[in-house]
Amino acid sequence: MKKENLAGGQSRQLHDPIEDKLTPIYPLDLSKIHTIDDLVRAMGRTAYTARQIGDAADVLEAMVRDKECFVVMTLAGALTVGKMGLVICDLIDSGIVKAIVSTGALMAHGLVEATGRSHFRYDPRMGDNELFWAGYNRVYDSLEPELNLDHVEAMAARLFEQWQPDEPVTSWKLHHRIGEQLHQSSSERGILKSAYEQKVPVFVPAFTDSELGLDLALFNLARKKEGKPELQYDVLADLEHFTRTLAKAKRLGVFTLGGGVPRNWAQQFGVYIELRIRRGLDQGEWKRYQYGVRICPEPVHWGGLSGSTYSEAVSWGKFVPPEEGGRFAEVLEDATVALPLVAGAVLQRIGYLPRPACPEGAA
């Protein structure tokens, strides 16, 4: 430690960072990068968003290697139109993700992909009004043809026709049955197909804010005109099934892409359990998430819920604080950039994805 005298008789003690056990950071050397994991580990030793990606992979890996941790994945934004569906499938098929909470639109657009249909690159020479009349729905820089959604509606109608009117519809039951149908009839990979095969429940808390929700409404209108009994949708049954599922776990982790209703609905589990106990309605164990990884470009200073931090969520009783063992990482980045890196690195670390052999002579 070096002492430095300043004007006015003041002095400061200049510390040695090695003696203070600070962690050094290093240049990213591309000549030493041979795998996704190599890249992400190297990014974690740099700064800014690159370091956030490295830290996120480390926390996700910790969740995965904790055999008593039940991992919930929350999904928002146009991730399936953005072609992230197969990455999510890998997270399910590898056994990392045990439950999904999603927007309904994301599942519906993923269903388009899982049945062999395509999304398309937007050509800006076509104006949005022209797109409307041509039956092309724009999602940022991509297109969802209306014919695709008609295909989804027809598929949903067949399922609804088989539904017994005395059995309430819930999002997890509906998505389970869609996954079962895909398992039986489709050779394509898809989120709901993987979820069915791996026994991963898929919850859509804002179900009517989706194509499938509108399809159920249209189906019921047609049934009403025909004088047939309508199907009833039970949103609280979703909440109770999610709660029972998580209550069985020893520890909990959440991997969040985007924000919105899926993020908060999944996180409020801890609040709901606490209130049940406080109100004398339950004698179960109070539970909170111990791990959290969030990939979302929304900053906290806009004041929106999607930008709220894990630290803030600790104050609500949703997460275990770091001083009690909580581990969290937040990446302020577009998920189409960060997700393949974080997921790819961890999938390589656990051996689900192969690690290519280093080129001969490489370090």
C-alpha positions in Angstrom: 0.0 0.0 0.0 1.4 3.3 -1.0 0.8 6.6 0.8 0.3 9.7 -1.4 0.3 13.2 0.2 -2.0 15.8 -1.2 -2.2 19.6 -0.9 -3.4 20.8 2.5 -1.8 18.0 4.4 -4.4 15.4 3.2 -3.2 11.9 2.2 -4.8 8.8 0.7 -3.7 5.2 0.8 -3.2 3.8 -2.7 -4.2 0.1 -2.6 -2.7 -2.8 -4.5 -5.6 -4.4 -6.4 -3.9 -7.8 -6.1 -3.6 -7.5 -2.4 -7.3 -6.5 -2.3 -8.1 -9.6 -4.3 -9.9 -7.7 -7.0 -10.8 -9.7 -10.1 -8.8 -8.7 -13.2 -10.4 -8.3 -16.7 -8.8 -9.4 -19.9 -8.8 -8.6 -23.6 -11.0 -10.9 -25.7 -8.6 -12.9 -27.9 -10.5 -14.3 -30.9 -7.6 -16.5 -31.8 -8.4 -18.6 -28.7 -12.1 -18.9 -29.3 -13.3 -22.3 -30.7 -16.7 -22.8 -29.2 -19.7 -20.8 -28.0 -18.6 -21.5 -24.5 -15.1 -20.3 -25.2 -16.6 -17.0 -26.4 -19.0 -16.5 -23.5 -16.3 -17.3 -20.9 -14.0 -14.8 -22.6 -16.8 -12.2 -22.7 -17.4 -12.7 -19.0 -13.8 -11.6 -18.4 -14.3 -8.3 -20.2 -16.8 -5.5 -19.4 -20.2 -3.9 -20.1 -22.9 -6.1 -21.7 -20.3 -8.8 -22.7 -19.6 -9.3 -19.0 -23.3 -9.5 -18.3 -23.7 -12.3 -20.8 -20.8 -14.2 -19.2 -22.2 -13.7 -15.7 -25.7 -14.9 -16.9 -24.2 -18.1 -18.3 -22.5 -18.8 -14.9 -25.8 -18.3 -13.0 -27.8 -20.4 -15.4 -25.2 -23.1 -15.1 -25.5 -22.9 -11.3 -29.2 -23.4 -11.6 -28.8 -26.4 -13.9 -26.2 -28.1 -11.7 -28.3 -27.7 -8.6 -30.2 -30.9 -8.8 -32.8 -29.7 -6.3 -33.6 -26.6 -8.4 -36.8 -26.4 -10.4 -36.2 -24.0 -13.3 -39.1 -21.9 -14.7 -38.7 -20.1 -18.1 -40.7 -17.0 -18.8 -41.1 -15.8 -22.4 -42.3 -12.5 -23.8 -41.8 -10.7 -27.1 -41.9 -12.1 -30.6 -39.2 -14.7 -30.0 -40.7 -17.4 -32.2 -41.1 -15.1 -35.1 -37.6 -14.0 -34.3 -36.6 -17.7 -34.8 -35.5 -18.5 -31.2 -37.9 -21.4 -31.0 -35.3 -24.2 -31.5 -33.1 -22.7 -28.8 -36.0 -22.9 -26.4 -36.6 -26.5 -27.5 -33.0 -27.3 -26.7 -33.5 -25.8 -23.2 -36.5 -28.1 -22.7 -35.1 -31.2 -24.3 -31.9 -30.9 -22.3 -33.9 -31.0 -19.1 -32.9 -27.5 -18.0 -36.4 -26.0 -18.2 -39.1 -27.6 -16.1 -42.0 -25.2 -16.7 -42.8 -22.3 -19.1 -44.8 -19.2 -18.6 -45.4 -17.4 -21.9 -47.4 -14.9 -23.8 -50.0 -16.6 -25.9 -48.9 -15.0 -29.1 -45.4 -16.5 -28.7 -46.9 -20.0 -28.4 -49.2 -19.4 -31.4 -46.4 -18.2 -33.7 -44.3 -21.1 -32.5 -47.1 -23.4 -33.4 -47.0 -22.0 -37.0 -43.3 -23.0 -37.1 -43.9 -26.4 -35.5 -46.4 -27.4 -38.2 -43.9 -26.7 -41.0 -45.0 -23.3 -42.0 -42.7 -20.3 -42.4 -42.3 -16.6 -41.4 -40.8 -14.3 -44.0 -38.4 -11.3 -44.2 -40.3 -8.0 -44.4 -39.7 -6.0 -47.6 -40.0 -2.3 -46.7 -41.1 -1.5 -50.3 -44.5 -2.7 -49.2 -46.3 -0.3 -46.9 -48.2 -1.4 -43.9 -51.6 -0.8 -45.4 -50.6 -2.8 -48.5 -49.5 -5.6 -46.2 -52.9 -5.6 -44.5 -54.8 -6.1 -47.8 -52.3 -8.7 -48.9 -52.8 -10.6 -45.6 -49.3 -10.1 -44.2 -49.0 -9.2 -40.5 -45.8 -7.4 -39.8 -43.8 -8.2 -36.7 -40.9 -5.7 -36.7 -38.8 -6.8 -39.6 -40.6 -10.1 -40.3 -44.0 -11.2 -41.6 -46.6 -13.6 -40.3 -49.0 -14.5 -43.2 -52.7 -14.5 -42.2 -52.9 -18.0 -43.8 -50.7 -19.3 -41.1 -53.0 -18.0 -38.4 -56.0 -19.5 -40.2 -54.1 -22.8 -40.1 -53.6 -22.4 -36.3 -57.3 -21.6 -35.9 -58.4 -24.7 -37.8 -56.1 -26.9 -35.7 -57.4 -25.3 -32.5 -61.0 -25.8 -33.6 -60.4 -29.5 -34.0 -59.1 -29.7 -30.4 -62.0 -27.6 -29.1 -64.5 -29.9 -30.9 -63.1 -32.8 -28.9 -63.3 -30.9 -25.5 -66.0 -32.0 -23.2 -68.2 -29.0 -22.2 -68.1 -30.0 -18.5 -64.3 -29.8 -18.4 -63.0 -26.2 -18.0 -60.3 -25.1 -20.5 -57.0 -24.1 -19.0 -53.9 -22.8 -20.8 -51.7 -25.6 -19.6 -54.2 -28.4 -20.5 -54.7 -26.8 -24.0 -51.0 -26.5 -24.7 -50.4 -30.0 -23.4 -53.0 -31.4 -25.9 -51.6 -29.4 -28.8 -48.1 -30.8 -27.9 -49.6 -34.3 -27.9 -51.1 -33.7 -31.3 -47.8 -32.4 -32.7 -46.0 -35.4 -31.1 -48.3 -37.8 -33.0 -48.5 -36.0 -36.3 -45.5 -33.7 -36.9 -41.9 -34.4 -37.8 -40.9 -30.8 -37.1 -39.4 -29.7 -33.8 -41.5 -27.2 -31.7 -41.8 -25.8 -28.2 -45.1 -27.4 -27.4 -44.0 -30.7 -28.9 -40.9 -30.7 -26.8 -42.9 -29.6 -23.7 -45.3 -32.5 -24.1 -42.5 -35.0 -24.6 -40.5 -33.7 -21.6 -43.6 -33.3 -19.3 -43.1 -29.5 -19.1 -46.3 -27.6 -18.4 -46.8 -24.4 -20.5 -48.9 -21.6 -18.8 -50.3 -18.5 -20.6 -51.7 -16.3 -17.9 -53.0 -13.6 -20.4 -54.6 -16.3 -22.6 -57.2 -14.0 -24.3 -54.3 -11.7 -25.5 -53.4 -14.3 -28.1 -54.5 -15.9 -31.3 -55.5 -19.1 -29.5 -57.6 -17.1 -27.0 -59.4 -15.4 -29.9 -59.9 -18.8 -31.5 -61.6 -20.1 -28.4 -63.8 -17.0 -28.3 -64.8 -17.5 -32.0 -65.4 -21.2 -31.4 -67.8 -20.3 -28.5 -69.6 -17.7 -30.6 -70.3 -20.3 -33.2 -71.4 -22.8 -30.6 -73.8 -20.3 -29.1 -75.4 -19.6 -32.5 -75.8 -23.4 -33.0 -77.4 -23.7 -29.5 -74.6 -25.9 -28.2 -72.9 -25.5 -24.8 -69.9 -23.2 -24.7 -66.5 -24.1 -23.3 -65.6 -22.4 -20.1 -62.1 -21.0 -19.5 -60.7 -21.2 -15.9 -57.8 -18.8 -15.3 -57.5 -19.6 -11.6 -57.0 -23.3 -12.3 -53.8 -22.3 -14.1 -52.6 -20.4 -11.1 -53.3 -23.3 -8.7 -51.6 -25.9 -11.0 -48.6 -23.6 -11.3 -48.5 -23.1 -7.5 -48.8 -26.8 -6.7 -46.1 -27.6 -9.2 -43.6 -25.2 -7.8 -44.5 -25.9 -4.2 -43.0 -29.4 -4.5 -39.6 -28.1 -5.4 -36.7 -27.7 -2.9 -35.3 -24.7 -4.7 -36.5 -22.5 -7.5 -34.8 -20.6 -10.4 -36.3 -18.5 -13.1 -34.9 -17.8 -16.6 -36.7 -14.8 -18.0 -36.7 -13.5 -21.6 -38.4 -10.1 -21.9 -40.8 -9.1 -19.2 -44.5 -8.4 -19.3 -47.2 -10.6 -17.7 -45.3 -13.9 -17.9 -42.4 -12.5 -15.8 -44.5 -11.1 -13.1 -47.1 -13.9 -13.0 -44.3 -16.4 -12.5 -42.5 -14.2 -9.9 -45.6 -13.6 -7.8 -45.5 -17.3 -6.7 -43.6 -16.3 -3.6 -46.0 -13.6 -2.8 -49.0 -15.9 -3.2 -47.5 -18.6 -1.0 -46.7 -16.1 1.7 -50.3 -14.6 1.6 -51.8 -18.1 1.9 -49.7 -18.8 5.0 -50.4 -15.4 6.5 -54.1 -15.7 5.9 -54.2 -19.1 7.6 -55.2 -20.7 4.3 -52.2 -23.0 4.0 -49.6 -24.5 6.2 -47.0 -25.0 3.5 -43.4 -23.8 3.4 -42.7 -20.2 2.3 -40.8 -20.3 -0.9 -38.9 -17.7 -3.0 -36.8 -18.0 -6.1 -33.1 -18.5 -5.3 -31.7 -18.1 -8.8 -32.7 -15.6 -11.5 -31.4 -14.8 -15.0 -33.1 -12.0 -17.0 -32.4 -11.1 -20.6 -34.3 -7.9 -21.4 -33.3 -4.6 -23.0 -35.7 -2.6 -20.8 -33.8 -0.3 -18.4 -35.1 0.4 -14.9 -35.2 4.2 -15.4 -38.2 4.0 -17.7 -40.3 2.9 -14.8 -41.9 -0.1 -16.5 -42.3 -3.4 -14.7 -40.2 -5.1 -17.4 -37.2 -3.1 -16.3 -37.6 -3.8 -12.6 -34.5 -5.4 -11.0 -34.2 -8.6 -9.0 -33.1 -6.4 -6.1 -36.5 -4.7 -6.2 -38.2 -8.1 -6.4 -36.4 -9.1 -3.1 -38.4 -6.3 -1.4 -41.6 -8.0 -2.5 -40.6 -11.4 -1.1 -40.2 -12.9 -4.6 -36.5 -13.7 -4.4 -34.0 -14.9 -1.8 -31.6 -11.9 -1.2 -27.9 -12.4 -2.1 -26.8 -12.3 1.5 -28.9 -15.4 2.1 -27.7 -17.3 -1.0 -29.6 -15.7 -3.9 -27.8 -15.6 -7.2 -28.9 -13.3 -10.0 -27.7 -12.0 -13.4 -29.4 -9.4 -15.6 -28.5 -8.8 -19.3 -29.7 -5.6 -20.9 -29.8 -6.9 -24.4 -32.0 -8.1 -27.2 -32.8 -11.8 -26.5 -32.1 -12.7 -30.1 -28.5 -11.7 -29.5 -28.0 -12.9 -25.9 -30.0 -16.0 -25.7 -28.1 -18.1 -28.2 -24.8 -17.2 -26.4 -26.0 -17.8 -22.9 -28.0 -21.0 -23.7 -25.4 -22.3 -26.1 -22.6 -21.9 -23.6 -24.5 -23.7 -20.8 -25.7 -26.5 -23.1 -22.1 -27.1 -24.1 -21.0 -27.1 -20.4 -23.5 -29.8 -19.5 -22.7 -31.9 -22.6 -26.0 -31.5 -24.4 -24.3 -29.7 -27.3 -21.0 -31.1 -28.6 -17.8 -29.2 -28.2 -15.9 -29.2 -31.5 -12.4 -30.5 -31.3 -9.8 -27.7 -31.5 -8.1 -27.3 -34.8 -4.8 -29.0 -35.0 -2.1 -26.8 -33.5 -4.6 -24.4 -31.9 -4.1 -23.4 -28.3 
